[in-house]
């Protein structure tokens, strides 16, 4: 497809976002963490950026900064915050594990979110010189139409992952398998003939 100036700039910004590591010393990163807490638990005061409260959201310990994996740093926090603000009902439903028969060993919500970001980054492979799959080209077209295409795709992928989790009656040990099947479904939907925007993906309706 033709790379317009607008698309080039959006790709450049997205690539930059993907390379930013979470840095506890940066005030904007601290502010984003606080904003995530406020969007998730608007009626509960956060005691600190290091607190046992974070475990409620599905971080592995009291310091969420240790869960941002290499390759999915600050953008994974941005994705969670976008989800919480844009689709608050779906976000809360997944956070609270509402609906369906849940496993005794549930996936940790926030850490799962970081992994969904990483999965999409791998799938799109934006740093590769040549696209290895048609999926990247399709996404580029979507990005040219909507600068928030990556964040929207993240939200769709997250609800697909939860749906797959429920359908499999999965346990935490099966999380990577669920993530693989989630990626496969995301790719299938992106490549459908009548899908021209993220909003056209069949699973987008899970967010509405």
C-alpha positions as CSV (number, residue, x, y, z in Angstrom):
1,X,0.0,0.0,0.0
2,X,1.0,3.6,-0.5
3,X,2.8,5.1,2.5
4,X,1.3,8.6,3.0
5,X,3.0,11.2,5.2
6,X,0.2,10.7,7.8
7,X,0.8,6.9,7.8
8,X,4.5,7.3,8.0
9,X,4.2,9.5,11.0
10,X,1.7,7.2,12.7
11,X,4.0,4.2,12.1
12,X,7.0,6.2,13.4
13,X,5.1,7.1,16.6
14,X,3.9,3.5,17.1
15,X,7.4,2.1,16.7
16,X,8.6,4.7,19.2
17,X,5.9,3.7,21.7
18,X,6.9,0.1,21.4
19,X,10.5,0.9,22.4
20,X,9.8,2.9,25.5
21,X,10.7,0.9,28.7
22,X,8.7,1.5,31.8
23,X,10.8,3.8,34.0
24,X,9.9,4.2,37.6
25,X,11.9,7.5,37.8
26,X,9.8,9.2,35.1
27,X,6.9,11.3,36.5
28,X,4.8,10.7,33.4
29,X,5.1,7.0,33.8
30,X,4.2,7.3,37.5
31,X,1.2,9.4,36.5
32,X,0.1,6.8,34.0
33,X,0.2,4.1,36.7
34,X,-1.9,6.3,39.0
35,X,-4.3,7.0,36.2
36,X,-4.7,3.3,35.6
37,X,-5.5,2.8,39.3
38,X,-8.0,5.6,39.2
39,X,-9.7,4.3,36.1
40,X,-9.9,0.8,37.5
41,X,-10.9,1.6,41.1
42,X,-12.3,5.1,41.1
43,X,-13.7,4.8,44.6
44,X,-10.5,3.4,46.2
45,X,-7.5,5.5,47.2
46,X,-4.1,4.2,46.1
47,X,-1.7,4.0,49.0
48,X,1.4,4.1,46.8
49,X,3.1,3.0,43.6
50,X,4.4,0.1,45.6
51,X,1.5,-1.4,47.5
52,X,-0.2,-4.8,48.1
53,X,-3.3,-3.2,46.5
54,X,-1.8,-3.8,43.0
55,X,-2.2,-7.5,43.5
56,X,-6.0,-7.0,43.3
57,X,-5.5,-5.9,39.7
58,X,-3.6,-8.9,38.8
59,X,0.0,-7.8,39.1
60,X,2.3,-10.4,40.5
61,X,3.6,-8.4,43.4
62,X,3.3,-5.1,45.2
63,X,5.4,-3.3,42.5
64,X,3.7,-3.4,39.1
65,X,6.8,-2.0,37.4
66,X,8.5,-5.4,37.7
67,X,5.9,-7.0,35.5
68,X,6.5,-4.9,32.4
69,X,8.4,-7.4,30.2
70,X,11.2,-6.6,27.9
71,X,9.6,-5.6,24.6
72,X,6.3,-4.7,26.0
73,X,7.1,-1.8,28.4
74,X,5.2,1.5,28.7
75,X,2.9,0.7,25.8
76,X,1.4,-2.2,27.6
77,X,0.4,0.3,30.4
78,X,-1.0,2.7,27.8
79,X,-3.0,-0.2,26.4
80,X,-4.5,-1.1,29.7
81,X,-5.3,2.5,30.4
82,X,-6.9,2.9,27.0
83,X,-9.0,-0.2,27.6
84,X,-10.1,1.0,31.0
85,X,-11.2,4.4,29.8
86,X,-12.6,3.5,26.4
87,X,-14.5,0.3,27.2
88,X,-14.9,0.5,30.9
89,X,-17.8,-2.0,31.2
90,X,-15.9,-4.7,29.3
91,X,-12.7,-3.8,31.2
92,X,-14.4,-4.3,34.5
93,X,-16.1,-7.5,33.4
94,X,-12.7,-9.0,32.5
95,X,-11.0,-7.6,35.6
96,X,-13.7,-9.0,37.9
97,X,-13.9,-12.3,36.0
98,X,-17.6,-11.9,35.5
99,X,-19.6,-14.2,33.2
100,X,-19.0,-17.8,32.3
101,X,-17.7,-20.7,34.4
102,X,-14.4,-19.4,35.7
103,X,-11.4,-21.6,36.5
104,X,-10.1,-22.1,40.1
105,X,-6.7,-20.9,38.8
106,X,-7.5,-17.7,36.9
107,X,-5.1,-15.7,34.8
108,X,-3.8,-12.5,36.5
109,X,-5.6,-9.7,34.7
110,X,-2.9,-7.0,34.4
111,X,-0.1,-9.4,33.6
112,X,-2.3,-11.0,31.0
113,X,-2.7,-7.6,29.5
114,X,1.0,-7.1,29.2
115,X,1.3,-10.4,27.4
116,X,-1.5,-9.5,25.0
117,X,0.4,-6.3,24.1
118,X,3.6,-8.4,23.4
119,X,1.6,-10.9,21.3
120,X,0.2,-8.1,19.1
121,X,3.7,-6.6,18.7
122,X,5.1,-9.9,17.6
123,X,2.2,-10.5,15.2
124,X,2.6,-7.1,13.5
125,X,6.4,-7.3,13.4
126,X,6.7,-3.7,12.5
127,X,10.5,-3.6,12.6
128,X,10.9,-6.3,10.0
129,X,12.3,-4.9,6.7
130,X,9.6,-6.8,4.7
131,X,6.3,-8.0,6.0
132,X,6.3,-11.7,6.6
133,X,2.5,-12.0,6.6
134,X,-0.4,-10.1,5.0
135,X,-1.6,-9.2,8.5
136,X,0.8,-6.3,8.8
137,X,-0.3,-4.8,5.5
138,X,-3.9,-5.0,6.6
139,X,-3.1,-3.4,9.9
140,X,-1.2,-0.6,8.1
141,X,-4.3,0.2,6.2
142,X,-6.3,0.4,9.4
143,X,-3.7,2.6,11.0
144,X,-3.9,5.0,8.1
145,X,-7.6,5.3,8.9
146,X,-7.3,5.5,12.7
147,X,-4.3,6.4,14.7
148,X,-5.7,4.4,17.6
149,X,-5.8,1.2,15.6
150,X,-3.2,-0.6,17.8
151,X,-4.9,0.2,21.0
152,X,-8.3,-0.8,19.6
153,X,-6.8,-4.1,18.3
154,X,-5.4,-4.7,21.8
155,X,-8.9,-4.4,23.4
156,X,-10.4,-6.8,20.8
157,X,-7.5,-9.3,21.4
158,X,-8.0,-9.1,25.2
159,X,-11.7,-10.0,25.0
160,X,-11.0,-12.8,22.5
161,X,-8.4,-14.1,24.9
162,X,-10.9,-14.1,27.8
163,X,-13.5,-15.8,25.6
164,X,-11.1,-18.5,24.5
165,X,-10.1,-19.0,28.1
166,X,-13.7,-19.6,29.1
167,X,-14.4,-21.9,26.1
168,X,-11.4,-24.1,27.0
169,X,-12.1,-24.0,30.7
170,X,-8.4,-23.3,30.8
171,X,-6.1,-23.2,33.9
172,X,-3.2,-20.8,34.4
173,X,-0.8,-23.5,33.1
174,X,-2.6,-23.3,29.7
175,X,-2.3,-19.5,29.4
176,X,0.4,-19.6,26.6
177,X,-1.8,-22.0,24.6
178,X,-4.8,-19.7,25.0
179,X,-2.6,-16.8,23.8
180,X,-1.5,-18.7,20.7
181,X,-5.1,-19.5,19.8
182,X,-6.0,-15.9,20.5
183,X,-3.4,-14.7,18.0
184,X,-4.7,-17.2,15.4
185,X,-8.2,-15.9,15.8
186,X,-7.1,-12.2,15.6
187,X,-5.2,-12.9,12.4
188,X,-8.2,-14.8,10.9
189,X,-10.5,-11.9,11.6
190,X,-8.1,-9.3,10.3
191,X,-7.9,-11.1,7.0
192,X,-11.6,-11.4,6.4
193,X,-12.7,-9.7,3.2
194,X,-15.2,-7.4,4.8
195,X,-13.0,-6.3,7.6
196,X,-11.6,-2.9,6.7
197,X,-11.4,-1.4,10.2
198,X,-10.8,-2.8,13.7
199,X,-14.5,-2.0,14.3
200,X,-15.4,-4.5,11.5
201,X,-13.8,-7.4,13.3
202,X,-16.6,-9.9,14.4
203,X,-15.1,-9.9,18.0
204,X,-15.3,-6.2,18.3
205,X,-19.0,-6.7,19.2
206,X,-17.7,-8.3,22.4
207,X,-16.6,-4.8,23.5
208,X,-19.9,-3.1,22.9
